[in-house]
């Protein structure tokens, strides 16, 4: 009896050992083929989408290029513009200009900032006063730069 119990126990242990070492495959050869086929279909679908997108981009870029080429080829009807002559195109792009209008605009802006600064000082807004003082300082720097450039250009 004792040997029967040992044999049953030994057989149970051998079955458990055999079950533990056996590979646990959850699918067969047909499933492998199906998975491979579905993977191939997904790959072809992604490739077709990529080709379609690339084709659409190429066609749109060509269309834009042709449209811009046609736009630059047609002269625009501008009644105020005179035809550009060779003498005009050879002139320098940087020209000497009078600074009177720039100086007047800066002076007007400084005057309006001064007025706003007086109102802010009376109103008591410290942050607004500080902002207006910074703005006035920047305008004064610009004014000094324009006046300096005016003086330098007058000496040439």
Secondary structure, 3 states (H helix, E strand, C coil): CHHHHHHHHHHHHHHHHHHHHCCCCCCCHHHHHHHHHHHHHHHHHHHHHHHHHHHHHHHHHHHHHHHHHHHHHCCCCCCCCCCCCHHHHCCCCCCCCCCHHHHHHHHHHHHHHHHHHHHHHHHCCHHHHHHHHHHHHHHHHHHHHHHHHHHHHHHC
